[in-house]
Structures are given as C-alpha cells and as structure tokens.
Amino acid sequence: MTWGKSKTYKGNWVAGKRSGQGTYKVVTRGEDSITELKYDGFWKNDKKEGKGELLIRETSLTGEMQEARIQTGTFSKEQWITGYEVRHITVADPPYSFVYKDSNMSLKILGDAGNILDGLKVGYFFSFTYQKGKVYKDVGVGDEFSQKQFSSFIKSVEKEIKPHINQFEKLAQKL
C-alpha cells in the first residue's frame, strides 16, 4: 500500500490493519531536514509488535547526515522494549550512543564506534553504565575512578559484554 508520495507498506494485513510481517517506509521533509524511517518486522493492529528493526536517518537539505538511529529487537505497542539501539549524531561529542537491554541486564556506552572493548580497557570512552541484578557500574568523563579497578571490572564482565559490543559495532556500520 502507498499513501501519497512518501509512505509505503509491504506486508501482511488482518482486517485492514498491518498485522504479521511487513516493511513500512516513510520520508518526511522538515524545514531544514529530511527524515527517512524504515521499520522491518512484525505488526499487530497497525502497531510495531514483536521482533523488528527500525532505522531512522535525518539528513540536511544539502544531503549531509545529521543523525541516524537503529533499534533492533522487540517492540511492543510502537515502543522499543529490548535489544540494541545505536545512535550516531554527527554534531555530538561523543558521536555514538550504544544501548543494550533485556530483562536481566542493561549496558550503555557513549563514545566512538571503533574498538569499543579495547577503549574500555584503557579508559578511552565517554561513559559506561552496566547493570545486572545488584551489580551496577556507572563511570563517565569527569568522574573520579581508578582506571586499574575499572579495567579489572571490564575483564570480569568481558565474556558477557563482548558479543553485545560486537553487535554495537556491526550496527554502527549500518549508520
């Protein structure tokens, strides 16, 4: 189905509503930018519901990328619930935000997109937040912390966070 010139949906329908697997695309033009949105995943009653991937890109009218965001995982009633989110804002410092969350753990890192794990080990990051059960670690630029102790903490959770960091880096390449 196509609405006007800028909205399309290709996928399954139930009783006139997007339901099941489908891909929705929309392009909107603002005063000084163009936003492209693409959601590929599951729908229920015209809402994102279940596994999917949402990609949003905002570019200036001259074609320069300003912001891009990708969310993968589970959506419920239009909201991203669990999985991965990577944001790249070209004018921000740091330029990248990485988030992973599920029912057991959350991980958030602000920094650059390359060699994230190595950067954590040597203190090259903007902020790091980890929570799993009662274990909570939150360290950011300007905080007083021991790099040696932080490196030891990173080594203690490395096996757990490494697959998520690898996924962050893969998703950042899509942006």
Sine and cosine of phi, psi and omega as CSV:
sin_phi,cos_phi,sin_psi,cos_psi,sin_omega,cos_omega
0.00,0.00,0.58,-0.82,0.05,-1.00
-0.80,-0.59,0.73,-0.68,0.10,-0.99
-0.94,-0.35,0.85,-0.53,-0.01,-1.00
0.81,0.58,-0.59,-0.81,-0.01,-1.00
-0.99,-0.17,-0.16,0.99,-0.21,-0.98
-0.85,-0.52,-0.05,1.00,-0.02,-1.00
-0.83,-0.56,0.75,-0.67,0.08,-1.00
-0.67,-0.74,0.49,-0.87,0.12,-0.99
-0.64,-0.76,0.78,-0.63,0.06,-1.00
-0.80,-0.60,0.90,-0.44,-0.02,-1.00
0.27,-0.96,-0.36,-0.93,-0.08,-1.00
-1.00,0.06,0.49,-0.87,0.01,-1.00
-0.76,-0.65,0.52,-0.86,0.16,-0.99
-0.67,-0.74,0.84,-0.54,0.01,-1.00
0.78,0.62,0.66,0.75,0.06,-1.00
0.98,0.21,0.16,0.99,0.02,-1.00
-0.84,-0.54,0.54,-0.84,0.05,-1.00
-0.88,0.48,0.84,-0.55,0.01,-1.00
-0.46,-0.89,0.68,-0.73,-0.08,-1.00
1.00,-0.04,-0.40,-0.92,-0.03,-1.00
-0.98,0.21,0.69,-0.73,0.06,-1.00
-0.16,-0.99,0.28,-0.96,0.02,-1.00
-0.84,-0.55,0.81,-0.59,0.01,-1.00
-0.90,-0.44,0.72,-0.70,0.04,-1.00
-0.74,-0.68,0.63,-0.77,0.08,-1.00
-0.55,-0.84,0.61,-0.79,0.08,-1.00
-0.84,-0.54,0.80,-0.60,0.04,-1.00
-0.83,-0.56,0.59,-0.81,0.01,-1.00
-0.93,-0.36,0.83,-0.55,0.07,-1.00
-0.99,-0.14,-0.18,-0.98,-0.02,-1.00
-0.89,0.45,-0.61,0.79,-0.05,-1.00
-0.72,-0.70,0.25,0.97,-0.01,-1.00
-0.41,-0.91,0.24,-0.97,0.07,-1.00
-0.85,-0.53,0.75,-0.66,0.00,-1.00
-0.91,-0.42,0.80,-0.60,0.07,-1.00
-0.93,-0.37,0.77,-0.64,0.02,-1.00
-0.83,-0.56,0.71,-0.70,0.08,-1.00
-0.67,-0.74,0.81,-0.58,0.10,-0.99
-0.86,-0.50,0.82,-0.57,0.03,-1.00
-0.84,-0.54,0.93,-0.37,-0.04,-1.00
0.16,-0.99,-0.47,-0.88,-0.09,-1.00
-0.99,-0.14,0.53,-0.85,-0.05,-1.00
-0.78,-0.63,0.41,-0.91,0.15,-0.99
-0.48,-0.88,0.83,-0.55,0.00,-1.00
0.81,0.59,0.69,0.72,0.04,-1.00
0.93,0.36,0.28,0.96,0.02,-1.00
-0.82,-0.58,0.54,-0.84,0.09,-1.00
-0.88,0.47,0.82,-0.57,-0.09,-1.00
-0.45,-0.90,0.94,-0.33,-0.01,-1.00
0.93,-0.36,-0.35,-0.94,-0.04,-1.00
-0.94,0.34,0.63,-0.78,0.03,-1.00
-0.09,-1.00,0.03,-1.00,0.05,-1.00
-0.68,-0.73,0.81,-0.59,0.03,-1.00
-0.92,-0.39,0.80,-0.60,0.03,-1.00
-0.82,-0.57,0.81,-0.59,0.01,-1.00
-0.80,-0.60,0.77,-0.64,0.05,-1.00
-0.79,-0.61,0.74,-0.68,0.08,-1.00
-0.88,-0.47,0.82,-0.57,0.01,-1.00
-0.83,-0.56,0.45,-0.89,0.08,-1.00
-0.95,0.32,0.23,-0.97,0.02,-1.00
-0.91,0.42,-0.30,0.95,0.05,-1.00
-1.00,0.00,0.02,1.00,0.08,-1.00
1.00,-0.09,0.09,1.00,0.00,-1.00
-1.00,0.07,0.75,-0.66,0.01,-1.00
-0.92,0.40,0.77,-0.64,0.03,-1.00
-0.97,-0.25,-0.71,0.70,-0.02,-1.00
-0.48,-0.88,0.61,-0.80,0.10,-1.00
-0.65,-0.76,0.59,-0.81,-0.01,-1.00
-0.60,-0.80,0.64,-0.77,0.10,-1.00
-0.75,-0.66,0.70,-0.71,0.08,-1.00
-0.80,-0.60,0.78,-0.63,0.07,-1.00
-0.79,-0.61,0.50,-0.87,0.03,-1.00
0.75,-0.66,-0.72,-0.70,-0.09,-1.00
-0.94,-0.34,0.72,-0.70,0.06,-1.00
-0.90,-0.43,0.51,-0.86,0.09,-1.00
-0.59,-0.80,0.82,-0.57,0.00,-1.00
0.77,0.64,0.75,0.66,0.06,-1.00
0.98,0.18,-0.16,0.99,-0.08,-1.00
-0.97,-0.24,0.63,-0.78,0.11,-0.99
-0.96,0.29,0.80,-0.59,-0.10,-0.99
-0.95,-0.32,-0.80,0.60,-0.02,-1.00
-0.67,-0.74,0.39,-0.92,0.04,-1.00
0.85,-0.53,-0.62,-0.78,-0.13,-0.99
-0.89,-0.46,0.60,-0.80,0.17,-0.99
-0.70,-0.72,0.78,-0.63,0.08,-1.00
-0.80,-0.60,0.77,-0.63,0.04,-1.00
-0.85,-0.53,0.65,-0.76,0.09,-1.00
-0.79,-0.61,0.90,-0.44,0.04,-1.00
-0.89,-0.45,0.91,-0.41,-0.15,-0.99
-0.90,0.44,-0.49,0.87,-0.04,-1.00
-0.99,-0.12,0.09,1.00,-0.02,-1.00
-1.00,-0.05,0.42,-0.91,0.10,-1.00
-0.75,-0.66,0.96,-0.27,0.15,0.99
-0.99,0.16,0.35,-0.94,-0.09,-1.00
-0.98,0.20,-0.29,0.96,-0.08,-1.00
-0.84,-0.54,0.58,-0.82,0.14,-0.99
-0.80,-0.60,0.77,-0.64,-0.01,-1.00
-0.84,-0.54,0.77,-0.64,0.01,-1.00
-0.71,-0.70,0.70,-0.72,0.20,-0.98
-0.78,-0.63,0.69,-0.72,0.09,-1.00
-0.52,-0.86,0.62,-0.79,0.16,-0.99
-0.59,-0.81,-0.17,-0.99,-0.08,-1.00
-0.95,0.32,-0.26,0.97,-0.04,-1.00
-0.95,-0.30,-0.46,0.89,-0.18,-0.98
-0.55,-0.83,0.48,-0.88,0.18,-0.98
-0.70,-0.71,0.57,-0.82,-0.04,-1.00
-0.62,-0.78,0.78,-0.62,0.04,-1.00
-0.68,-0.73,0.76,-0.65,0.00,-1.00
-0.73,-0.68,0.73,-0.68,0.14,-0.99
-0.93,-0.37,0.74,-0.67,-0.01,-1.00
0.18,-0.98,-0.60,-0.80,0.03,-1.00
-0.97,-0.22,0.22,-0.98,-0.13,-0.99
-1.00,0.04,-0.20,0.98,-0.07,-1.00
-0.95,-0.30,0.58,-0.81,0.08,-1.00
0.75,0.66,0.77,0.64,-0.08,-1.00
-0.88,0.47,-0.73,0.68,-0.05,-1.00
-0.88,0.47,-0.72,0.70,0.04,-1.00
-0.87,0.49,-0.63,0.78,0.03,-1.00
-0.88,0.47,-0.64,0.76,0.04,-1.00
-0.89,0.45,-0.64,0.77,-0.05,-1.00
-0.91,0.41,-0.49,0.87,-0.05,-1.00
-0.95,-0.32,0.08,1.00,0.05,-1.00
1.00,0.04,0.29,0.96,0.01,-1.00
-0.99,-0.14,0.99,0.12,0.03,-1.00
-0.30,-0.95,0.25,-0.97,0.00,-1.00
-1.00,-0.08,-0.74,0.67,0.10,-0.99
-0.43,-0.90,0.42,-0.91,-0.05,-1.00
-0.61,-0.79,0.79,-0.61,0.07,-1.00
-0.73,-0.69,0.77,-0.63,-0.01,-1.00
-0.72,-0.69,0.72,-0.70,0.10,-0.99
-0.60,-0.80,0.78,-0.62,0.09,-1.00
-0.52,-0.86,0.92,-0.39,-0.07,-1.00
0.87,0.50,-0.79,-0.61,0.00,-1.00
-1.00,0.05,-0.09,1.00,0.00,-1.00
-0.99,0.10,0.86,-0.51,-0.01,-1.00
-0.67,-0.74,0.80,-0.61,0.01,-1.00
-0.71,-0.70,0.82,-0.57,-0.01,-1.00
-0.67,-0.74,0.92,-0.40,-0.05,-1.00
-0.71,-0.71,0.71,-0.70,0.01,-1.00
-0.61,-0.79,0.17,-0.98,0.03,-1.00
-0.84,0.54,0.71,-0.70,0.00,-1.00
1.00,-0.04,-0.30,0.95,0.05,-1.00
-0.96,0.27,0.54,-0.84,0.12,-0.99
-1.00,0.05,0.88,-0.48,0.04,-1.00
-0.44,-0.90,0.37,-0.93,0.03,-1.00
-1.00,0.01,0.88,-0.47,0.02,-1.00
-0.87,0.49,-0.58,0.82,0.01,-1.00
-0.89,0.45,-0.71,0.70,0.03,-1.00
-0.92,0.40,-0.65,0.76,0.01,-1.00
-0.90,0.43,-0.68,0.73,0.05,-1.00
-0.87,0.49,-0.63,0.78,0.04,-1.00
-0.90,0.44,-0.66,0.75,0.05,-1.00
-0.89,0.46,-0.72,0.70,0.00,-1.00
-0.85,0.52,-0.69,0.73,0.03,-1.00
-0.88,0.47,-0.57,0.82,-0.01,-1.00
-0.94,0.34,-0.42,0.91,0.00,-1.00
-0.92,-0.39,0.11,0.99,-0.10,-0.99
-0.82,0.57,-0.73,0.68,-0.03,-1.00
-0.88,0.48,-0.56,0.83,-0.02,-1.00
-0.97,0.25,-0.67,0.74,-0.10,-0.99
-1.00,0.01,-0.32,0.95,-0.06,-1.00
-0.84,0.54,-0.72,0.70,0.03,-1.00
-0.88,0.48,-0.56,0.83,0.01,-1.00
-0.94,0.33,-0.64,0.77,0.04,-1.00
-0.91,0.42,-0.65,0.76,0.07,-1.00
-0.86,0.51,-0.66,0.75,0.02,-1.00
-0.92,0.39,-0.63,0.78,0.08,-1.00
-0.83,0.56,-0.74,0.68,-0.05,-1.00
-0.91,0.41,-0.61,0.79,0.06,-1.00
-0.90,0.43,-0.71,0.70,-0.02,-1.00
-0.92,0.40,-0.60,0.80,0.02,-1.00
-0.87,0.49,-0.54,0.84,0.02,-1.00
-0.92,0.39,-0.43,0.90,0.04,-1.00
-0.96,0.28,-0.31,0.95,-0.04,-1.00
-1.00,-0.01,0.00,0.00,0.00,0.00
